[in-house]
Amino acid sequence: MPKTVQAPILPDVLRLGLRLVFCGTAAGKRSAADGAYYAHPGNAFWRALFQCGLTPRQLAPREFPLLPEFGMGLTDLAKRHVGNDNQLPRDAFDVPALAAKIERYAPGMLAFTSKNAARAALGATPEYGLQPNLFAQVPVFVLPSPSGQARGHWSIEPWRALAAHVSKTL
């Protein structure tokens, strides 16, 4: 069963001037226990950032506060829940709060790290890649989940397309 807490599980990593903000659904159990985004060893997030050239080296999950140095930030739709997507209550996702953050910080792009996150925020099931509509006046990109549990849907190619798009436009 997912656990609900009052304070955010992981702090947002947001500030003005970011070229890219990644948004997931919620902290997994390992991330919550370690206090770091995408902390499970089977998660491909940090490896993908490096392989795509978004970071100059592969960061360790505990180094997540360094992402703004590379023009990137992090947040989740469910800041007060822990668990896999299929364990989260339907009301776990706070889309208005995400919209307010994105409007406030106005990054160059918002990238959802799963179709589940994108579906919750956009209200429809998107395809991977650049979306035709904006979210909170910001372009949106949808990526396959880097979670080891979503390995059957994993492909680095949309992540490479994101990196290419960001390098050309932002």
C-alpha positions in Angstrom: 0.0 0.0 0.0 1.3 3.5 -0.8 2.2 5.7 2.1 0.9 9.2 2.4 2.9 11.8 4.3 2.5 15.6 4.9 5.8 16.9 3.7 7.1 16.3 0.2 9.0 13.1 -0.1 11.7 14.7 -2.3 12.3 18.4 -2.6 11.7 20.1 -5.9 14.8 21.1 -7.8 13.5 24.2 -9.5 14.7 27.7 -10.1 14.3 30.4 -12.7 16.3 30.0 -16.0 16.2 26.2 -16.3 16.2 24.9 -19.8 14.5 21.6 -18.9 12.5 20.2 -16.0 11.8 16.5 -15.6 8.5 15.5 -14.0 7.8 12.0 -12.7 4.8 10.6 -10.9 6.0 9.9 -7.4 9.0 8.8 -5.4 9.6 5.1 -5.5 10.3 3.2 -2.2 14.1 3.2 -2.9 14.1 6.9 -3.7 12.1 7.8 -0.6 14.4 5.6 1.6 17.6 7.2 0.0 16.2 10.7 -0.2 17.2 10.9 -3.9 15.4 11.0 -7.2 15.6 7.8 -9.4 17.7 6.0 -6.8 17.0 2.4 -7.6 20.0 0.8 -9.3 17.7 -0.6 -12.0 16.5 2.9 -12.9 18.0 4.2 -16.1 17.4 8.0 -15.5 20.9 9.0 -14.6 22.5 6.8 -17.2 20.2 8.1 -19.9 21.0 11.8 -19.0 24.7 11.0 -19.5 24.3 8.8 -22.6 22.3 11.5 -24.3 24.8 14.2 -23.5 22.6 16.1 -21.1 25.2 15.7 -18.4 29.0 15.5 -18.9 29.2 12.5 -16.6 26.8 10.0 -15.0 25.6 11.5 -11.8 24.8 9.4 -8.8 21.2 9.7 -7.5 22.4 11.5 -4.4 23.9 14.2 -6.7 20.4 15.3 -7.9 20.8 18.8 -6.3 23.5 19.4 -8.9 21.1 19.3 -11.9 20.5 23.0 -12.0 24.2 23.5 -12.8 23.4 21.7 -16.1 20.2 23.7 -16.7 17.8 21.1 -15.5 15.4 20.5 -12.6 13.2 17.9 -11.1 9.7 17.5 -9.6 6.9 14.9 -9.3 3.2 15.0 -9.7 2.6 13.2 -6.3 4.9 15.0 -3.9 3.4 13.4 -0.8 3.1 9.7 -1.9 5.5 6.9 -2.1 5.1 3.9 -4.4 4.7 2.5 -7.8 2.2 4.2 -10.2 -0.3 1.3 -9.8 -0.2 1.7 -6.0 -1.0 5.4 -6.0 -4.5 6.7 -5.3 -6.2 8.5 -8.1 -6.1 11.8 -6.3 -2.4 11.6 -5.6 -1.5 13.7 -8.7 -1.6 17.4 -8.0 -1.8 18.8 -11.5 -2.7 22.4 -10.4 0.4 22.5 -8.2 2.6 21.3 -11.1 1.0 23.9 -13.4 1.7 26.6 -10.8 5.4 25.5 -10.5 5.9 25.5 -14.2 4.2 28.9 -14.6 6.4 30.3 -11.8 9.7 28.9 -13.0 9.0 29.0 -16.7 11.6 26.4 -17.9 12.3 26.0 -21.6 10.7 22.6 -21.6 8.9 20.2 -19.4 9.7 16.5 -19.9 7.5 13.8 -18.3 9.4 10.7 -17.5 6.5 8.4 -18.2 3.3 8.2 -20.2 1.5 7.8 -16.8 2.8 11.2 -15.6 2.0 12.8 -19.0 -1.5 11.3 -19.1 -2.3 12.6 -15.6 -1.1 16.1 -16.4 -2.3 16.4 -20.0 -5.6 14.4 -19.7 -4.9 12.1 -22.7 -2.5 9.3 -23.5 0.3 10.9 -25.6 2.9 9.4 -27.9 6.6 9.7 -27.0 8.3 12.9 -28.1 7.4 16.5 -28.5 3.7 17.2 -27.8 1.5 19.5 -30.0 0.2 21.4 -27.0 1.8 23.4 -24.2 1.5 22.8 -20.5 1.4 25.9 -18.4 2.7 27.8 -21.5 5.8 25.5 -21.8 6.6 23.0 -24.5 6.2 19.4 -23.4 8.2 16.2 -24.2 7.1 12.7 -23.2 9.7 10.0 -22.4 9.5 6.3 -21.7 9.8 5.6 -18.0 13.4 4.9 -16.9 12.1 2.6 -14.1 13.4 -0.9 -14.1 9.8 -2.0 -13.7 8.9 -0.4 -17.1 11.9 -2.1 -18.9 9.5 -3.6 -21.5 8.7 0.0 -22.7 12.2 1.3 -22.4 14.0 3.0 -25.3 16.8 5.5 -25.2 15.8 7.0 -28.5 13.1 9.4 -27.2 15.7 10.6 -24.6 18.2 11.2 -27.4 15.5 13.1 -29.3 14.8 15.2 -26.3 18.6 16.0 -25.9 18.8 16.9 -29.6 15.7 19.1 -29.4 17.0 20.9 -26.3 20.4 21.5 -27.8 18.8 23.0 -30.9 16.1 25.1 -29.4 17.1 26.1 -25.8 
